[in-house]
Amino acid sequence: MKNTPLPLPGPLVSVDWLHPHLGHPALRLFDATIPKVGTPVLAPGSPIPSIPSAHFLDLKGDFADPAAALPNTFPSVDQLVRAVGALGIRAEQTLVIYDRHGIYSSPRARWILRTLGHERVAVLDGGLPAWLAAGYATEPLRNDRPERVEATWPVLRGAPLVTAADLRQQMAVAHPATPILDARSRDRFEARVPEPRPGLRGGHIPGSQSLPYAEVLEGGKLKDRESLRRAFADRLGERTSMILSCGSGITACVLGLAAETAGYPDYQIYDGSWTEWATDPNNPIET
């Protein structure tokens, strides 16, 4: 039983799928909650309700570059090797990631782990709120550290990250650029409200399109596959690849999860997102 693999039904699993699999020896469960901008979240260590056996995955600490000027920056592979080793994550394990908002930061954790080459990682649809709504048992979030392992599996797959320089180069060429979809609210996209980060210019990357991450969700869960397919098809037309952006690289990954679920797996994340683009006065913006 120890080496029995646990296949996933897709990039998303329901609480009703997770519940009977909780005791499976190949399953690892992680809470990857971070605060929404301007919204506090209880810190690990306080009596936070947790799905049994879950450990905390620190997106703001272990899984972000501590030396970067921008928030949530993708760290070095060396740092990530240490982080996944400290969490005891093995290549053969099946990982399910959730957060306490529903679906917010958990897709970022999944994207990082998938980018590193882990094959079986899914997001819990609806997160902890869906688990509580189903009446399933909880326990305090664990403070213990799993057994450390030597993580030899992390290897970057392809080129999943896009930089500001990549986008500027796209804008300079004659052929159509890869579509850019922005996960921020339409009010932020059109500079009708100020950015939540003080001093940041409003607007959007020239040529980008608005697809607010809230519009791919319903009741804290992803919308059905056909609704998601229409949302991407309306913006992509016949094209199938895209670049995803947001405020600081978090909710772009919500769009990434939605894109995969809708049958559009070919996407890249602009990691610096609007925080990086708008900080540089030389970058053009539209409103």
C-alpha positions in Angstrom: 0.0 0.0 0.0 2.9 2.4 0.8 3.9 2.8 -2.9 0.4 2.8 -4.3 0.0 6.0 -6.4 -3.1 8.2 -6.1 -4.2 9.6 -9.5 -6.0 12.9 -9.7 -9.2 13.5 -11.7 -7.8 16.8 -13.0 -6.2 20.1 -11.9 -9.2 20.5 -9.5 -10.7 18.2 -6.9 -13.9 18.5 -4.9 -14.2 18.1 -1.2 -16.3 14.9 -1.8 -13.3 13.5 -3.7 -10.8 14.5 -1.0 -12.7 13.3 2.0 -12.5 9.6 1.3 -8.9 9.9 0.2 -7.6 11.7 3.3 -6.0 8.5 4.7 -4.2 7.6 1.5 -0.5 7.2 2.2 0.5 8.9 -1.1 -1.6 12.0 -0.4 -0.2 15.3 1.0 -2.4 18.2 1.9 -1.3 21.9 2.2 -2.9 25.1 3.3 -1.4 27.9 1.1 -3.4 30.8 2.4 -2.1 34.4 2.1 -3.9 37.6 3.0 -5.7 39.4 0.2 -4.3 42.9 -0.3 -5.7 45.0 2.6 -7.4 42.0 4.2 -6.0 40.3 7.3 -5.8 36.5 7.7 -5.0 34.7 10.9 -1.4 33.5 11.1 -0.5 29.9 11.4 -0.1 28.9 15.1 -3.4 30.3 16.2 -6.4 27.9 16.3 -7.2 28.1 12.6 -9.6 25.4 11.5 -7.8 23.1 9.1 -8.6 20.0 7.0 -7.1 17.1 9.0 -3.4 16.3 8.1 -2.8 19.6 6.4 0.5 21.5 6.8 1.1 25.2 6.0 2.8 26.1 2.7 4.3 29.6 3.1 3.8 31.3 -0.2 5.0 34.7 1.2 8.1 33.2 2.9 9.6 29.9 1.7 8.1 30.1 -1.8 8.9 33.8 -2.7 12.2 35.5 -3.3 13.2 37.3 0.0 15.6 39.6 -1.9 13.1 40.8 -4.5 11.8 44.3 -4.6 8.4 43.1 -5.8 5.9 41.0 -3.8 5.5 37.2 -4.5 8.5 37.0 -6.8 9.3 33.5 -8.1 12.4 32.4 -6.2 15.5 30.5 -7.3 15.3 26.8 -7.9 17.8 26.3 -5.1 15.5 28.0 -2.6 12.5 25.9 -3.8 14.5 22.7 -3.5 15.1 23.6 0.2 11.4 24.6 0.6 9.9 21.4 -0.8 12.6 19.4 1.1 11.6 21.0 4.4 7.9 20.1 3.7 8.9 16.5 2.9 7.4 16.6 -0.5 8.4 13.6 -2.7 8.0 13.3 -6.4 5.7 10.2 -6.1 3.2 11.9 -3.8 -0.1 13.4 -4.8 -0.5 17.0 -3.5 -3.8 18.8 -2.9 -3.5 22.6 -2.1 -6.3 24.7 -0.6 -6.7 28.1 0.9 -9.1 29.7 3.4 -10.6 32.2 0.9 -12.1 29.5 -1.4 -9.9 29.8 -4.5 -7.3 32.6 -4.2 -3.7 31.8 -3.4 -3.9 28.0 -3.8 -3.5 28.1 -7.6 -0.2 30.0 -7.2 1.2 27.2 -5.0 0.0 24.6 -7.5 1.6 26.6 -10.4 4.9 26.8 -8.7 5.0 23.1 -7.9 3.9 22.2 -11.4 6.5 24.6 -12.9 9.1 22.7 -10.8 8.1 19.5 -12.5 5.8 17.9 -9.9 3.3 15.8 -11.8 0.4 15.3 -9.4 -0.8 18.6 -7.9 -4.5 19.8 -7.6 -6.4 22.6 -6.1 -9.3 21.9 -3.7 -12.4 23.5 -5.4 -13.9 26.0 -2.9 -11.1 25.5 -0.4 -11.7 25.4 3.3 -15.1 27.2 3.0 -16.4 24.3 0.9 -15.0 21.7 3.3 -16.8 23.4 6.2 -20.0 23.8 4.2 -20.0 20.0 3.6 -19.9 19.4 7.3 -16.5 17.6 7.3 -14.3 17.5 10.4 -11.5 20.0 11.0 -8.6 20.2 13.4 -6.2 23.1 14.3 -3.6 23.8 11.6 -0.5 21.7 12.3 2.6 23.5 13.6 4.9 20.5 13.3 7.4 20.2 10.5 7.2 17.1 8.3 10.2 14.9 7.9 12.7 16.7 5.8 13.7 15.0 2.5 16.4 15.5 -0.1 14.2 16.9 -2.9 15.9 15.9 -6.2 12.8 16.3 -8.4 12.5 20.1 -8.8 13.5 21.0 -12.4 12.0 24.0 -14.2 9.8 22.9 -17.0 10.0 25.1 -20.2 9.7 28.9 -19.8 6.6 29.5 -17.7 7.5 33.0 -16.5 7.3 36.1 -18.6 9.2 39.3 -17.8 8.6 43.0 -18.6 11.4 42.8 -21.2 9.6 39.9 -22.9 6.4 42.0 -23.1 8.2 45.1 -24.5 9.8 42.9 -27.1 6.4 41.6 -28.1 5.1 45.1 -28.5 8.0 45.9 -30.9 7.4 43.2 -33.4 5.0 43.3 -36.4 3.3 39.9 -35.9 0.4 39.7 -33.5 1.5 39.4 -29.9 0.4 36.6 -27.6 -2.8 37.7 -25.9 -2.4 39.1 -22.4 -5.3 38.6 -20.0 -5.4 40.7 -16.8 -7.1 39.1 -13.7 -7.6 42.4 -11.8 -11.0 43.9 -11.5 -12.3 45.9 -14.5 -12.3 49.1 -12.3 -8.6 48.7 -11.7 -7.9 47.6 -15.4 -9.6 50.9 -16.6 -8.1 53.0 -13.8 -11.5 53.9 -12.4 -10.3 53.1 -8.8 -6.8 53.6 -7.3 -4.5 50.6 -7.1 -4.4 49.0 -3.6 -0.6 49.5 -3.5 0.1 53.2 -2.7 1.6 55.3 -5.4 1.1 52.7 -8.2 -0.2 54.0 -11.6 -3.6 52.8 -12.7 -4.5 51.3 -16.1 -3.3 48.3 -18.0 -0.6 46.9 -20.3 -1.3 48.2 -23.8 -3.2 45.6 -25.9 -4.1 43.5 -22.8 -7.7 42.3 -22.2 -9.7 42.2 -18.9 -10.7 38.9 -17.4 -11.3 39.5 -13.7 -10.5 36.4 -11.7 -13.8 36.9 -9.8 -15.6 36.2 -13.1 -14.2 32.6 -13.4 -15.5 31.9 -9.9 -19.0 31.3 -8.5 -19.6 30.8 -4.8 -15.9 30.4 -4.1 -15.5 27.6 -6.7 -14.5 27.6 -10.4 -17.4 27.9 -12.8 -18.3 25.0 -15.0 -16.0 24.0 -17.8 -18.3 25.3 -20.6 -18.6 28.8 -19.0 -14.9 28.9 -18.6 -14.3 27.8 -22.2 -16.6 30.6 -23.4 -14.7 33.2 -21.3 -11.4 32.3 -22.8 -12.7 31.7 -26.4 -14.3 35.2 -26.4 -10.9 36.7 -25.7 -8.6 34.4 -27.6 -10.6 33.7 -30.7 -8.7 31.0 -32.6 -5.6 31.3 -30.6 -4.8 28.9 -27.8 -1.8 30.4 -25.9 -1.9 33.4 -23.6 0.0 35.4 -21.0 -1.7 35.9 -17.7 -1.2 39.0 -15.5 -2.7 40.5 -12.3 -1.6 42.7 -9.5 1.4 40.7 -8.2 1.3 37.2 -9.7 -1.3 35.6 -7.4 -4.7 35.8 -9.2 -3.1 35.3 -12.6 -2.7 31.8 -11.4 -6.4 31.6 -10.7 -6.9 32.3 -14.4 -4.2 29.7 -15.2 -6.2 27.1 -13.2 -9.4 28.1 -15.0 -7.6 28.0 -18.4 -6.4 24.4 -17.8 -9.9 23.4 -16.6 -11.4 24.9 -19.8 -8.9 23.1 -22.1 -6.4 25.9 -22.6 -3.2 24.5 -20.9 -0.8 26.7 -23.0 -0.2 29.8 -20.8 2.6 31.7 -19.1 2.5 33.9 -16.0 3.8 37.5 -16.0 5.3 37.1 -12.6 5.9 40.8 -11.9 2.4 41.7 -13.2 1.0 45.1 -12.8 3.1 46.0 -9.8 6.3 45.7 -11.8 4.8 47.2 -15.1 3.4 50.3 -13.5 6.4 51.0 -11.3 8.6 51.6 -14.3 7.8 55.0 -15.7 9.2 53.9 -19.1 6.5 51.3 -19.6 3.5 52.5 -21.5 0.0 52.1 -20.1 -3.5 52.4 -21.3 -6.6 53.4 -19.3 
